[in-house]
């Protein structure tokens, strides 16, 4: 129960803070999420296609 009260206290402090600060923090958070999504997608695609590329290469005898 005590942790729930601490959580509520933190939420109330955030909601009572400066609105411009909340907007700036929200924008930064969204930008970081978007950057993280774009950085994680190419690495997944590369690792998924890498085995196919290795199997498609014909080795000379």
N, C-alpha and C positions, 0 to 999 in steps of 0.2 A: 504494500500500500504506500510506503514511503517513497518508493521510486516513481509511482504514478504522480504523487504530489510534486516531486522534483520536475517531472516531465511537464506537468501543467504550468509550473512556475517558469520554466524555460520558455514555453510557448507564449505565455503572457508577456514576458519581458521582450520577446522578439516582436510581438504584435504591438506593443506600446512604444517601440523604438521609432526612429526617424523613418518616414515613408520613403524618402529618397534613398536611404541606405538599404532598405528592403528591396527596392526596385533594382538598384545596382547589384546587390548580391544575387538576386534572381537572374538577372541578365548574365552575370559571370557564370553562374551555375549552368544555365542553359547552353552557353557557349562551350563550356568544358565538356558537357555531355555530348554535344554535336561533334566536337573534335575527337572525343574518345570513340564515338561510333564510326567516324570516317577512318580513324587510324586502325581500328580493329577489323574492319571489313577487308581491306587489301591483304592483311596478313593471313586471314582465314582463307581467302580465295587462292593466295599463293601456295599455301600449304596443301590445299585440296588439289590444285592442278600440278603440283610438283611431281607426284608419283606418275601421273599420266605422261608428263613430258619425258621422264626417265624411261618409261616403257616404250614410248614411240620412237626413241632413237635406235637406229639400226647400227649395230657394231660390225665393222669389217672383219672378215674371217682371216 
